[in-house]
Amino acid sequence: MPRKSKGKVDKKVEEKKKQIKLYFNADTQAAIEKFQKTESIEEKNEIYTQEIRPAFEKLSENLIFIYKFTSLHETFEDLKSDCVTFLYETLYKFDASRGTKAFSYFNVVAKNFLIIKSKQKVKSLKRKVSIEDKNIFTSQESHSFDMRNITTDPEKVMVAQAQSKLLMDMLLHLSGVARTDNEIACMSAIKTLFDNIDNLEFLNKRAVFVYLREMSGLTPKQLTTTISNLKKKYRGLKEKDEFRIFFE
């Protein structure tokens, strides 16, 4: 049987490669940039639906299967839908002028989202126990559970509400003294984080940093520098009478 020449094989491989259209390519990036510049809601919806969403869906699918995120969630479609929605919400944060490729940016964003969602799921599963099985509780846990059935002291509720308002006033004050674009973006992200604090199950220093980075659109280096600058303004608040009680 005659053997095919190497030249013919290479030619077929090249032709096959040309037929393969990457799901997230230069056209996708161009569509994202066009989406950002378009003011018409109808046109934005059309661009997203036809040119961007398919790429976001495929990107989410690949990450979910590659890293096996499905093992922690009830349905693949729900997790995929949540990821695609999150990518849509971060569309306006992508900045092509920084030289970053859209695929690289949204690949990282999607991966971080799925990691955080999975960690939240793990933490939630560890928390869920049957309250009917009293034998699994330690004496301290039983006491804590019983205490939750006691009505909260109204005075404590009022104090907590006052402290919460004072905190928000302080954040608004910090937003007012923010000068650079990075400081303004960072303060906006911090305020959004506090506004949604009850909806966040996974909170530690690293998670907060990730949340702020994604919401502000700043690079890790930019965010670190900006937070350092805001800390100086924050320390100045301690000397103001209207905020001094908050630090006592």
C-alpha positions as CSV (number, residue, x, y, z in Angstrom):
1,M,0.0,0.0,0.0
2,P,1.6,3.3,-1.1
3,R,2.5,5.7,1.8
4,K,1.2,9.2,1.7
5,S,3.9,11.8,1.3
6,K,4.7,14.0,4.3
7,G,3.9,17.1,2.2
8,K,0.4,16.0,1.5
9,V,-0.2,15.1,5.2
10,D,1.0,18.5,6.4
11,K,-1.2,20.2,3.8
12,K,-4.3,18.3,5.1
13,V,-3.4,19.2,8.7
14,E,-3.1,22.9,7.8
15,E,-6.4,22.8,5.9
16,K,-8.1,21.2,8.9
17,K,-6.7,23.8,11.2
18,K,-8.0,26.6,9.0
19,Q,-11.5,25.0,9.2
20,I,-11.4,25.1,13.0
21,K,-12.8,28.4,14.3
22,L,-11.8,29.1,17.9
23,Y,-14.9,29.8,20.1
24,F,-13.2,32.8,21.7
25,N,-11.1,34.6,19.0
26,A,-10.3,38.1,17.7
27,D,-13.8,38.5,16.5
28,T,-15.1,38.0,20.1
29,Q,-12.7,40.6,21.4
30,A,-13.8,43.0,18.7
31,A,-17.4,42.4,19.7
32,I,-16.7,43.0,23.3
33,E,-15.0,46.4,22.5
34,K,-17.9,47.2,20.3
35,F,-20.4,46.3,23.1
36,Q,-18.6,48.7,25.5
37,K,-18.7,51.6,23.0
38,T,-22.3,51.1,22.0
39,E,-24.9,53.2,23.8
40,S,-28.0,51.6,22.3
41,I,-29.5,49.0,24.7
42,E,-31.0,47.1,21.7
43,E,-27.7,47.0,19.9
44,K,-25.9,45.9,23.0
45,N,-28.3,43.1,23.5
46,E,-27.9,42.0,19.9
47,I,-24.1,42.1,20.0
48,Y,-24.0,40.2,23.3
49,T,-26.6,37.5,22.3
50,Q,-25.1,36.8,18.9
51,E,-21.3,37.4,19.3
52,I,-20.4,37.3,22.9
53,R,-22.6,35.0,24.9
54,P,-21.8,31.8,22.9
55,A,-18.1,32.4,23.7
56,F,-18.9,32.9,27.4
57,E,-21.0,29.8,27.5
58,K,-18.2,27.7,25.9
59,L,-15.6,29.2,28.1
60,S,-17.7,28.4,31.2
61,E,-18.4,24.8,30.0
62,N,-14.7,24.1,29.4
63,L,-13.6,25.4,32.8
64,I,-16.4,23.5,34.6
65,F,-15.4,20.2,33.0
66,I,-11.6,20.7,33.0
67,Y,-11.5,21.5,36.8
68,K,-14.5,19.2,37.6
69,F,-16.5,21.9,39.4
70,T,-19.7,20.0,38.7
71,S,-19.0,17.6,41.5
72,L,-20.0,20.2,44.1
73,H,-23.1,21.5,42.4
74,E,-26.6,20.1,41.8
75,T,-26.8,20.9,38.1
76,F,-24.3,21.7,35.4
77,E,-26.6,24.2,33.7
78,D,-27.3,26.2,36.9
79,L,-23.5,26.6,37.5
80,K,-22.9,27.4,33.9
81,S,-25.7,30.0,33.9
82,D,-24.3,31.7,37.0
83,C,-20.8,31.9,35.5
84,V,-22.1,33.3,32.2
85,T,-24.1,35.9,34.1
86,F,-21.1,36.9,36.2
87,L,-19.0,37.3,33.0
88,Y,-21.8,39.5,31.5
89,E,-21.7,41.7,34.6
90,T,-17.9,42.2,34.3
91,L,-18.0,43.1,30.6
92,Y,-17.6,46.8,31.2
93,K,-14.5,46.2,33.3
94,F,-12.4,44.8,30.5
95,D,-9.9,47.4,29.2
96,A,-8.3,46.6,25.9
97,S,-5.9,49.6,26.2
98,R,-4.0,47.7,28.8
99,G,-2.9,45.2,26.2
100,T,-4.7,42.3,27.8
101,K,-6.4,39.8,25.5
102,A,-10.1,39.4,26.2
103,F,-9.8,35.6,26.4
104,S,-7.0,35.8,29.0
105,Y,-9.0,38.3,31.1
106,F,-12.4,36.5,31.1
107,N,-10.7,33.1,31.5
108,V,-9.2,34.3,34.8
109,V,-12.5,36.0,35.8
110,A,-14.5,32.9,35.2
111,K,-12.0,30.6,36.9
112,N,-11.9,32.8,40.0
113,F,-15.7,32.9,40.1
114,L,-16.0,29.1,39.9
115,I,-13.4,28.7,42.6
116,I,-15.2,31.1,44.9
117,K,-18.6,29.4,44.2
118,S,-17.1,26.0,44.9
119,K,-15.5,27.1,48.2
120,Q,-18.8,28.7,49.2
121,K,-20.5,25.3,48.4
122,V,-18.0,23.4,50.5
123,K,-18.4,25.8,53.4
124,S,-22.2,25.5,53.1
125,L,-22.1,21.7,53.1
126,K,-20.0,21.7,56.2
127,R,-22.5,24.0,58.0
128,K,-25.6,21.9,57.2
129,V,-26.4,19.4,60.0
130,S,-29.7,18.1,61.2
131,I,-30.9,20.0,64.3
132,E,-33.0,17.1,65.3
133,D,-30.0,15.0,66.1
134,K,-28.9,16.6,69.3
135,N,-26.2,13.9,69.9
136,I,-24.0,15.4,67.2
137,F,-23.7,18.7,69.1
138,T,-21.2,19.6,71.8
139,S,-22.5,21.3,74.9
140,Q,-21.2,24.6,73.6
141,E,-23.0,24.1,70.3
142,S,-26.2,23.1,72.0
143,H,-26.0,26.3,74.1
144,S,-25.4,28.4,71.0
145,F,-28.3,26.8,69.2
146,D,-30.6,27.4,72.2
147,M,-29.5,31.0,72.4
148,R,-30.5,31.6,68.8
149,N,-34.1,31.0,69.8
150,I,-34.0,33.9,72.3
151,T,-35.4,37.2,71.0
152,T,-32.6,39.7,70.3
153,D,-32.4,42.6,72.8
154,P,-34.0,45.6,71.0
155,E,-31.3,47.9,72.5
156,K,-28.6,45.8,70.9
157,V,-30.4,45.9,67.6
158,M,-30.5,49.7,67.7
159,V,-26.8,49.9,68.6
160,A,-25.9,47.6,65.7
161,Q,-28.0,49.6,63.3
162,A,-26.4,52.8,64.5
163,Q,-22.9,51.3,64.1
164,S,-23.9,50.1,60.6
165,K,-25.1,53.6,59.6
166,L,-21.9,55.1,61.0
167,L,-19.8,52.7,59.0
168,M,-21.6,53.6,55.8
169,D,-21.2,57.3,56.6
170,M,-17.5,56.7,57.0
171,L,-17.4,54.9,53.6
172,L,-19.2,57.7,52.0
173,H,-16.8,60.2,53.5
174,L,-13.8,58.2,52.2
175,S,-15.5,58.0,48.7
176,G,-15.7,61.8,48.9
177,V,-12.0,62.3,49.5
178,A,-11.0,59.7,46.9
179,R,-9.1,61.6,44.1
180,T,-7.7,59.2,41.5
181,D,-9.7,57.0,39.2
182,N,-8.3,53.9,41.0
183,E,-9.3,55.2,44.5
184,I,-12.8,56.0,43.2
185,A,-13.1,52.5,41.7
186,C,-11.8,50.9,44.8
187,M,-14.1,52.7,47.2
188,S,-17.1,51.9,44.9
189,A,-16.1,48.2,45.2
190,I,-15.7,48.4,49.0
191,K,-19.1,50.0,49.4
192,T,-20.7,47.4,47.1
193,L,-19.0,44.6,49.2
194,F,-20.5,46.0,52.4
195,D,-23.9,46.5,50.8
196,N,-23.9,42.7,50.0
197,I,-22.1,41.4,53.0
198,D,-25.0,39.2,54.1
199,N,-25.0,37.4,50.8
200,L,-21.3,36.5,50.9
201,E,-20.7,33.1,52.5
202,F,-17.0,32.9,51.9
203,L,-15.1,35.7,53.6
204,N,-11.4,35.9,54.5
205,K,-8.6,38.3,53.5
206,R,-7.9,36.5,50.2
207,A,-11.6,36.3,49.3
208,V,-12.2,39.9,50.0
209,F,-9.2,40.9,47.9
210,V,-10.5,38.8,45.0
211,Y,-14.0,40.4,45.4
212,L,-12.5,43.9,45.4
213,R,-10.2,43.1,42.4
214,E,-13.1,41.8,40.3
215,M,-15.5,44.6,41.2
216,S,-13.0,47.4,40.8
217,G,-11.3,46.1,37.6
218,L,-7.9,46.9,39.1
219,T,-4.8,44.8,38.8
220,P,-3.5,43.2,42.0
221,K,-0.7,45.7,42.1
222,Q,-3.0,48.7,41.5
223,L,-5.4,47.5,44.1
224,T,-2.6,47.0,46.7
225,T,-1.2,50.5,46.1
226,T,-4.7,52.1,46.1
227,I,-5.7,50.4,49.4
228,S,-2.4,51.6,50.9
229,N,-3.3,55.2,49.9
230,L,-6.9,54.9,51.2
231,K,-5.6,53.6,54.5
232,K,-3.9,57.0,55.1
233,K,-7.2,58.8,54.6
234,Y,-8.9,56.2,56.8
235,R,-6.5,56.9,59.7
236,G,-7.4,60.6,59.4
237,L,-11.0,59.7,60.1
238,K,-10.1,58.6,63.6
239,E,-9.4,62.2,64.6
240,K,-12.8,63.5,63.5
241,D,-15.4,63.8,66.2
242,E,-18.2,62.3,64.2
243,F,-16.3,59.1,63.6
244,R,-14.2,58.9,66.8
245,I,-16.9,56.9,68.7
246,F,-16.7,54.2,66.0
247,F,-13.0,53.5,66.9
248,E,-13.4,53.6,70.7
